[in-house]
Amino acid sequence: MAHKEKIFKLDNGNRLKVEITFHFDSFRYDYDKSKENMSYYAFVTYLEKGKKKGIRVNNEDWLTQIQETALELWQDFKPKFTSLTHR
């Protein structure tokens, strides 16, 4: 499992907290096209300026922020390859 939170500052001074979680557990098993082998979860919270608690908002309204957070999470956890030199 991989998780990332990102805070976006909005033009009106409020903030948006986007949390993304990728679940990779099913990769341990044989691939089966009839089943989902990777799942993700997005949770978006709207935080008013000066308040610590926010309210959950509709993900469809904030897809750009969800995609940006998911891409950053993928960059953090994707395999890193280095070039090997032959001697």
C-alpha positions in Angstrom: 0.0 0.0 0.0 1.2 3.5 -0.8 -0.3 6.7 0.6 0.1 10.5 0.0 -1.5 13.6 1.2 -1.3 17.0 -0.5 -2.7 20.4 0.5 -3.8 22.8 -2.2 -4.2 26.5 -1.4 -7.3 27.9 -3.1 -7.8 31.4 -4.4 -10.3 32.2 -1.6 -7.8 31.4 1.1 -9.3 28.1 2.0 -7.4 24.8 1.4 -8.1 21.4 -0.1 -6.6 18.2 1.3 -6.3 15.4 -1.1 -5.4 11.9 0.1 -4.6 9.1 -2.3 -4.0 5.4 -1.3 -2.9 2.8 -3.8 -3.4 -0.9 -2.8 -0.9 -3.3 -4.4 -1.6 -6.4 -2.3 -3.3 -8.3 -5.1 0.0 -8.3 -7.1 1.1 -11.2 -4.9 -1.4 -13.4 -6.6 -1.7 -14.7 -10.2 -3.1 -12.1 -12.5 -6.8 -12.7 -13.3 -8.4 -10.4 -15.8 -11.8 -11.0 -14.3 -10.8 -9.3 -11.0 -9.4 -5.9 -10.1 -5.7 -6.4 -9.3 -5.0 -2.8 -8.2 -7.3 -0.4 -6.4 -7.0 3.2 -5.3 -8.9 5.4 -2.9 -9.2 9.2 -3.1 -10.5 11.3 -0.2 -10.9 15.0 -0.7 -11.5 17.4 2.3 -12.4 21.1 2.0 -10.8 23.1 4.8 -12.1 26.6 5.5 -9.5 29.2 6.5 -8.8 29.2 10.2 -10.6 25.9 10.8 -8.9 22.5 11.6 -11.8 20.3 10.6 -13.0 20.1 7.1 -15.9 18.6 5.2 -15.7 15.8 2.7 -16.4 17.0 -0.9 -17.3 15.3 -4.1 -14.2 13.9 -5.9 -15.6 14.7 -9.4 -15.3 18.4 -8.6 -11.6 18.2 -7.8 -10.2 15.7 -10.4 -7.3 17.8 -11.4 -6.0 17.9 -7.8 -6.6 14.2 -7.4 -4.7 13.4 -10.6 -1.8 15.6 -9.6 -1.5 13.9 -6.2 -1.8 10.5 -7.7 1.0 11.2 -10.2 3.3 12.5 -7.4 2.6 9.3 -5.5 3.4 7.2 -8.5 6.6 9.1 -9.0 7.6 8.4 -5.4 7.0 4.7 -5.6 7.6 3.6 -9.2 10.6 1.4 -9.8 13.9 3.2 -10.2 16.2 1.8 -12.9 19.9 2.6 -13.2 22.0 1.9 -16.2 24.5 -0.9 -15.9 27.9 -0.5 -17.6 29.5 -3.6 -19.0 33.2 -4.0 -18.3 
